[in-house]
Amino acid sequence: MPEPAAPADLPRVVVTYCTQCRWLLRAAWYAQELLTTFHRELGEVALRPATGGVFTVVVDDTVVWDRATDGGFPEITVLKRAVRDLVAPDKPLGHSDHR
């Protein structure tokens, strides 16, 4: 039986991670955190394997984090705020809102 399609009107997040660097667990943890926080606001969070030290988080066509340009990996609160600002600007994030 085929999987049901994600609602077309909800945003899609893609976490691209380097398999050579063994960043799958980190990517999966970010995906889990985003799905937990934005379970009603996101249609899908996908993990995309890559090579060459890449680590990016993209919401639809907007890059919200790129390890190469942003330096390293985001704190989860920073990533959640960036995603929230695109998918649900009025959603409170509790302690993640405190800067």
N, C-alpha and C positions, 0 to 999 in steps of 0.2 A: 504494500500500500504506500503510495507516495506521501511525503511529508506535506502538511498544509503550508501554503505560501505565507510569508510574512505580509502583513498589511502593506499595500503599496504606498499608502500615504504616510507611513511612519519612517523615520530616518534609519539608515543602515550605518553601522560603525564597522570599520575594518581595522584590525590590529595586525600590522605586518611586522614580522619578527625574524631575526637571523637564526637559522637552524645550526649554522656552524658555531655560533656563539652560545648555543643552547639556551636561548631565551624563551622557549615555549612555556615554561612554568610561570615566568613573569607575565607573558602575554595573556595566558589563561587566567591568571589572578586579576589582571586589569579587566578582562572581559567579564569575569564573575562579578566584580565590584560594580561595573557599569550596568550589567543586567539586573543586579539586586536593587540598585538605586533607581534605575529608569525602566523598570519592568513594564510600565504602561506607556512610556514615551518612545521606546525604541522598537523597531520592527525586527531587528536582527543585530547581533554582534558576531562578526566572522573573524577567524584567525587565518592569516595568510602567510605561509612559510616563504622565506626568501633567504638570500645569502649576502655576504659582503658587509656585515655589521649594521644592517638596516633595522630600525625600529621606528615605526610611525603609527599614529592613530588618526584615522580620517573619518569624519562624519559626512556622509554623502560625498560631496566633492571638496569639502573644506578640511585641510590639514590642521588638526588641533595640537599635534605634537610630532616633532621630527627630531630624533636623537642627534642627527647630524647638524642641524641648525639651532636647536634649542639647548643642546648640551645634556647628555646623559638621559636619565629617565625622570618622568614627572612624579612628584609626590601625588598620591591618590587624590588628595583634596584639590590640588591644582587641576588634575585631569577631570575630575567630576565637575568643577566649576566651568571649565572650558566646554565640556559637552553640554552641561545644563544651559549655558548661555546660548547655545544653538538650538537645542531641542525643546527646552521648557524654561524660558527665561524667568518665569514667575515662581518656579518650584523652589521652595526652601530646602536647603541641604543641611540644616542643623549645624553641628559643629564644623562641618566642611565649609560653611560660609564665613567663618571667622578667619581673617587673614593675619 
